[in-house]
């Protein structure tokens, strides 16, 4: 007698969530396939696949985690495979999670460092996803600093560890799908006592790598920075420290992680950069450094501007402003408003852009020499504000104003900021082109192209290519032919 296959139970949890999200079966399958592409997976699901899942079939491999992430992004709350009535599965490598606890934050970010420091080229091909910005920025905005950061110290007098990483006024956040914990990594550095000197060293290392980035591009020492995070910083995070030292440790780690994201952004590893920024945002919350969290959000906003996601860029800048309120120093306020202006410029919103630029200008004018400005905001000065004005006016096709501000930025910017000067020179070249000054535009563009050839910065190269696309209508003109000859000679 032939045995019947086991009867499957319909998956009512998944059906209810599909209805809540407003997905069709084909729509859910398409989103799972798209998310798979972000992680380098070539999936071929369709509406029939979803029908099978609803009938009780369990999808294989990392697919349950992908399905859960699709619903998390759609519904704006963290869901796991189990919440969907699916079996627990091998974790999908994401890094876009906003961890529930400091321990989980360490697990996620250290997994990111380890994978990036190895020979995982596919990690640098992960796509940027605008939808992945929503949950982390929201959780940062409504969250608060973790109650307990110390590690290896005795418990408080009542013998209980306070709840960690909860959102204000909410139930505990369920753990997201996270990077698999490597047992070796979990034990690494467990006996190390972190000192103030260790944290001072982290700050010095950050300044060193930041200087290299400004002068030579993000690709110059990015891998060395990631290895430093893996081999030196992770053991500290898994070491022993009290509350005050722990906050300072997480603040320094957030800064280094954000810098790793910035250098990844500069080499066009945009999905990887996005993940570093999200984790830096979470680490800043562990540190209790609200102002630095706003800086991370502004950095994320700048990436969104570069990729043409103006609406998301504006939203991130506004979340940053709301998160710090009016308590931030004027220089920080200027930085936040300038970031919002850049998003409006990409969208072609002249009035909103102008209003944000004026707010940035007034805030910077209000800054005094005695202000306690964080180290990460000290570079936002008159030169940087002029640079922001130049970019905004270029994007709005207001070329005369763009040229004036770009020239001022170049006059004020110190030589050590070589990449910033290069990008500003391209903005000036584009403005001169927009004004019909072809000879001057080509001369400036050729200078920038020569500098870009000496850097390891995809962003610099892309700026030059954008200028060259603007030259296309004039391709037969003598100055353009001369420009091409100079660029060809660069090899």
N, C-alpha and C positions, 0 to 999 in steps of 0.2 A: 504494500500500500504506500502510495507516495505521500511524504510529509508535506503539510502546508507550511508556507513561510510564516514566521511569527507576525501576529497582527500588530500594526503600528497604531499608536495613539495620536490623533490629530493634535497639532501644536496650536492650542488656543491662545497662548501667550504671544506667540509671533503674529497670529492673526489680529489680535487686539492692537498690537503696536503698529502693524501695517495700516489698520484703519485710522488710528490716531495720527500717524504721520501723513496720511493721505496719499500713500504710494499705490500705484498699480503693481501687479506682479512683475511686469516688464520693466517698470521704472525702478523697482528695488534691485532687480538683477543688473540693470545698466549701472546703477550707482556702485554696486559691489565690484563690478568689473573695473570701473573708473578708479575706485580706491585701490584696487589691486595694482593698477598701473603705477600709482604713486609709490608703491613698495616693490616695484620691479617684477610684478607677477602678471603673467598673461592668462587671464581667466576668461572663460567663455560661457558664462551663465546666461540663461534666458528665462522667460516667464514659466516655462515648464519646470525648470529647476526649482523655482520658488513654490510652485504647486506641490512638488515632491516634499519640500521642507514643511509646508503646511500640513501635509498628510502624515508627517512624523519622521521622514527620512533625515538623518543627521549629516550635514555637510562635512567634508573632510578637512584635515590640515588646519590652516589658519583662517579658513573661511568664516567660522562662527565669530571670531574676533573682528573680522572685517565687517560682517553684518552688524555687529554691535556698534562699531564705530560709525557706520552709516546712520544708524538711529540716534546715536549720541549727537552727531552734528545737526541732524534734522530737528530733534526735539529739545536740544539745549540742556540736556541733563545726562549725566554719566550712566551708561547702561553696559552691563556685561553680557557675555554669551548666555549665562544662566538666567538672566532676566528675560531673555528671549525664548526660554525653553529649550536651549541648545546645550550640548555637552561642553564641559570645559575642554580647552584645546591648547595646543602649543601657542604661546603668545606671538602676536604679530609685532614686528619691530616698528614702533611708531615714533615715540618721543614727543608727541603733541599733548600728552596727558598733563594735567595740572594735579600733581600728587596730593594725596590726602594728608600725609604726614611728612615730617622731615626725613625719616628713615626711607620712606618710599621715594622721596625726591632724590636722595643720594643714590638709591638703586637705579633709578631711571637715568640720571645724568651720567653716572659712572659707566653704565652700559653703553651710552652714547659715545663717551670718550674711547672706551675699549674698541668698539666696532670701527670708529673713525680712525683710530691710530693704526689699525691693521691694514691689510691689503684688500679693502672692500671698496672697490671703485664704484660699485653699484649704489653705495650710500650717497655718493656725490651726484648721482643722477636722479634722486628722488625729487618729484615735482613739488613746487610750492602750491599750497591749497588755501585760498582765501577763507573757506569755511572753517579751516583749522584755527582761525584767529578768534572766533566768537567765544567759545567756552573758556579758554585761559584768561582772556581780558575781562570777561564777566566775573570769573571766580576771584581774580585779583582785586577787582573793584569792590566787591561785596564781602571779601574775606578780611581776616585780621591776622596779625602776627601769631605764630605758633606759641603756645603757652610755655613749652619746655623745649630747650635746645640742647642742654648739657648732656654729655655722654660719659658714662663711666663714673659719674659722681654719685654720692648717696642720694636716696630719694628724699623728698621734702619731709618735714616733721610728721605729717599725717600718714606717711608711708604710701601715699597714692600718687600715681603719675597723672597730671591733668590731661584732659582731652586735648588732642593736637590737631591742628589743621582744619578745624571746623569752620564753616561759613557762619557769619554772624546770624544768630537766631535760627539755625537750621539743625536738622539731625545730622549725625556723622555721615560724611560722604563715603559711599561704597568704594572699595578699591578699584581703580581702573585696570585695564589690560596694560601690563607693564613689561619692560624688558626682563627677560629671564634672569634671575639672580645667579651669578656664578659663585659657587661655594668658596672658591679661592678668593674672589673679590670680597665676599662678605667677611672673611677673616683677616684680610690684608690690613695691616697697620693697627690692629685692635689694641696693641699695647702702647702705641705712641702717645706721649703727653704733648699736646699742642701748646706752644708758648707764644707770647707776644712777639718774640723775634721771628717765629715762623710766619706769622701773619704779615709782619713788616717785609719779610722776604717775598711773600706773594705779591704785595703791592709793588715792590721794586721790579719784580719780573713782569708784572702787568705793564708798567711804564716802558720797560725795555721793548716788549713785543709791540706796544702801541707806537713807539717811535719807529720801529722797523716797518710797520704797516703804513704809516704816513709817508715814509720816504721811499719805500720800494714796492709797495703793493701787498695785498693780503696773501698772495701765493708764496711770498719769500720765506716766511718762517711759520706758516700755519701749522704744518705737521709737527714741528718742534713744540709749538704751544700745546697742541692736543696731547702729545706724549708727556709733556710736563704735567698736564692735568691728570692724566692716567697714573703716572708713576710717582708723582710727588703730592698732588692735592688729594686724591682719593684716600691714601693712607691717613692723611690728617683728618678727613671727614669721618673715617672709621676709627679714629683714635679716641683719646680721652681729653675732655675739656669742660670747663664750667660754663655758666650761662653767658657771662659777658664775653669771654673768649670765643665761645661758640657763635654768638651773633656776629662778631667781627670776622670769624673764619668764613661763615656763610656769605657775608657781604663781599669779602675778597674773592671768594669762589664765584659768586654771581658775576662780578666784574670780569674775571678771566673767561667765564663761559660766554658772556655777551661778546667779548672780544673774539672768541673762537667763532661765534656766529657772524660777526662783522667780517672777519677774514674769509669765511666761507661764502658770504654774500659777494665779496669782492672778486672771487674766482668763479662766480655764477653757479655755485652749488646751493641753489635757492631753497630747496626743500630741507636740506641739512641745516642751513642757516636758520630757517624758521624754527626748527626743533631746538637748536641752541638758544634762541631767543626765548622760547616758551619756558625752557628749563631755567634760564637766568632769571626770568620773571618770578618763578616759584621760589628759587633760592633767595631772591631779594625779600620775599615775604617771610621766609624763615629768619632772615637777618633782622626783620622789623624795620627795614629801610624803605619807607614808602616813596621817598623822593627818587631813589635809584630805580624802583619799579617803574616810575613814570618815564625815566630815561630809557629803560628797555622798551617800553611801549612806543616811544618816539622813534627808536631805532627800527622797530618793526614797521612803523608807519613809513619810514624812509625807504625800506625795502618794497613796501606796497606801492609807493610812488614810482619807484624805478621800474616796477613790473607793470605799471599802468592801472593799478587798482586804486583809483582815486577815492572812491567812496569808503573803502576799508581804511585807507590812510587817514581820512578825516575822522572817522569813528575812533580809531586808535588814539589819535592825538587828543580828542575830546575826553576819552576815558582817562588818559593820563592827567589832563587838567582837572577833571572831576576828582580823581583819586588823591591829589595833593592839595586841592583848594587854593586858598590865597596864602597859605603858610610858607610856601616855597620862596626862596630868594628871587629877586627880580630877574637875575640872569637865567634862572631855571624857567621862570614864567615866559621869558622871551623865547627860549628854546622851544617850549611847548607850543606857543602860538605860531612860531615860524614853521613848525612841522605841519600844523593844520593848514597854513597858507599854501604849502607845497601841494597838499592833496586837492585843495580847491583849484589851484592852477591847472593841474592835470585834467580836472573836470571842466575847465573853461569857465569857472564861476568867478567872474571878474570882481563883483562887489564883495563877495564873501572873502576872496583872496586878499583884496585890498584892506578890508577891515582887520583880518588876522595879522597882516604885515604891520599895520599901524599899532596894533596892540603889542606886537613883539618889539617894535621900535620904542614905544613909550616905556615898556618894562625895562629895556636895556638902558634907556636914559635915566631911569630911576635907580639903577644899580650904583652903589657907592664903593669906594676903595676899602671901606671897613667891613663890607658884607662877608658873611661866612659862606662862601660859595663852595659846593662840593667839587672835588678834583675833576670829575667827569664833565662839569659844566663850565670850567674855566676857559676852555677853548672857544666857547660861544661868546665872541666879542664883536666889535664893529666889522672886522673883516668877514667873519662868518655870516653876520646879518646881511652885509652887502652881497655876499655870495647867494644867500637865500633869495634876496630881492631879484638878483640877476636871473636865477633859474626860473622864478615865478613869472617875471616879465617875458622871458623867452617863450615859456609854455603858453602864455597868453598872446603871443605874437606882438608884443609891445616892444619892438626891437630897439628903439632909441633909449628907452629907460633901461632895458636889459644891458645894453652896451655901457651905459654910464655906471651902473652898479657893479658890473663885472670888472670894469677897469679899476674901480675903487677897491674892490676885493683884492685884486692882484697887487695893487700898491701897498695894501696893509698887511697882506699875508706873509708870514716869515718863510724863508727858503726851505726850512725843514718839512713843511707841509707840501711836499712835492706833488703828491697825487691830487690834493685839493686844488693846487694851482693849475695843474694840467686840466682838470675837469672845468675849472672856471675859464681857462683860456679857450676851451672848445665852445663854451657858452658865448664868450665874446666873439669868437669866429662866426658862430651861427647868427648872432645879432648883426654883425657887420654884413654878412651875406643878406640878411633880411632887409638891410638898409640899401642894398645895391652896391656895396663897396667890395667888389669881387677880389681885387688885388690884395687888400688888407686881410680879407677873410681867408684867402688861400695861404697867405704868409703865416697867419696865426695857426691855421689848421695844420700846416706842415711842421711847425714847431711842436705842437701837441703830439702829432704822430711820431715824431722823433723821440719824444719823452716816453710815450707809451711803449715804444719798442724796448726801452731800457727797464721797464717795470714788469712785475708779475701780477698784473691786474686786468682781469677780463673786463671789468667795468670801464677802465680807461680805454681799452681797445674798442668797446661798444660805443663809447662817446664819440670816438674818432669815426667809426663807421656810420653813426647817425649823421655826423657832419657831411660825410661823403655822399650819403643818400640825398641830403639837401643840395648838393652840388650837381646832381644829375641833370636838372634843366639847363645847366650851363656847361655841359661836358665838352663841347667843342670850342669853348673860349680858351684863349691862350693862357690865362692865369691858372685855369683848371688843368690844362695839359702839363703846365709846369709843376703844379702840385703833385700830379700823379708820377711824374718823373722823379721828384724828390722822395716820395714815399716808396717807389720801386727800388730806389738806390739804398734804402734801409735794409734790404735783403729779406 
